[in-house]
C-alpha cells in the first residue's frame, strides 16, 4: 500500500493508506492531551511533581501500552512483558507510605489511576488489584513484620499480588463467605472456592479471606506454589479480557500462622481495603470516559461527511458538550473526594456515590463515542470499542450500581434497604 501523510486545520496528523476501491482510508487519530478535557483548569491546582507524574504515566500508556494492547485483548492474554516497564514508573502501592512504595496523596494516586485507565482498563485493573487490594491489605491489616516481608518486593513488582474475597455463590453478600480456615498447630488449613479473582493465575501472593474456627473472617497470605491451591482462568469474557480472572479451589491449603494478617479481627476490617479499592475504581471510570471523549473529539474533527467535518454539525457539537459537562462534573467531584480522603474525612457512602455516578456516566459517554465514530467505532483500532466493553466490568466489580445506591441510601435515610429494617434495629 502507498501511505500519505497530512495535517488537518485542527493540527491533527492524518495518515492515509490506499484501500481496495481506490479511496483513501483515514487511520485512527491520536486523542489530544489533558487540555482537551480539563475545561475548568483543575491541572492548575496541581504542583509540578503531580503534573509531571501524570504526564509520565499518560506518556507510558500512549507509547508503550496502547500500540500493543489490542491483540492481547483479542486473544484474552495478559501482557506480562509490560510489567517490568510498568514497574519503572515507581507507582506500585499508590498511597502506601514506606517499604519502597511511593506514598502518594489520594489526589496524586487518583490522577495516576485515571491515566492508567484512560490507556487501558485491563492494565489499570491489574494495578488496582495488585496495589489497592493486595498490597493495601498487608499495609492496612498486616503486622510490621508482614509489611517488611512482603511489601518491598511487591513495590518493585518483582512479586505480584491478588485478592481473594468473592466466592461462586457470594458476591454482593460476600459477608456470608463459606471458605473456612481451620487452625492446626502453627498453621491454618484453608478449604473452599473463590471466583473472579484477578491476577490469581500468576500472582505470587494471594490474600485469601476465610472464616475461622471462631466464626470470624480472617485474611491469609497464600504464597505461590502452596500445595492444594489451584487457579483456573475464567474464559469467554467480553470485558477486561486481558485480566486473568480465576476460579480458585482451595483443598487443604496449609498456610503458616505468620501469614495470617495480624490486624484482622472481623469481616468489617475488609471494608478498610474495599473503601480504598472502590475509590480507585471510581477514578478508573473517569479515565475511561476521558478516553472516549478525547477520541470522539479528534475523530469528528477529521472525519468528513457531505464535504464538511462532522464537528461542524450542530448535533455533534451538542453531544460533545454534554460529554464534556459530564467529565467536568466527574473530575471536580472526584478531585474534592480525593481531598477529603487526604484530610481523613472519607466514608464508604461518599466513595460509593462517586463509583455509582461515574460508572453510569462513563458507560453513556463511551456509548456516545462509539456511535459518533460510526462503523469505525466497533473496531479495536480506534480503542473506544475496547473501553466500551471493559466499562461493563468496571460497572459491576467493587459493588454494582444498585449496591452503591443502597449504601448511599442507607446513609441519607437511616433505613437499611439491603435487609429492610427500622433505624437502630
Secondary structure, 3 states (H helix, E strand, C coil): CCEEEEECCCCCEEEEEECCCCCEEECCCCCCCHHHCCCCCHHHHCCHHHHHHHHHHHHHHHHHHHHHHHHHHHHCCCCHHHHHHHHCCCCCCCCCEECCEECCCHHHHHHHHHHHHHHCHHHHHHHHHHHHHHHHHHHHHCCHHHHHHHHHHHHCCCCCEEEECCECCECCCHHHCCCEEEEECCEEEEEEEEEEECCCCCCCEEEEEEECCCCCEEEEEEECCCCCEEEEECCCCCCCCCCCCEEEEEEEEEEEHHHECCCCCCHHHHHHHHHHHHHHHHHHHHHHHHHHHHHHHHHHHHCEECCEEHHHCHHHHHHHHHHHHHHHHHHHHHHHHHHHHHCCCCCHHHHHHHHHHHHHHHHHHHHHHHHHCHHHHHCHHHCHHHHHHHHHHHHHCCCCHHHHHHHHHHHHHCCCCCCCCCCCC
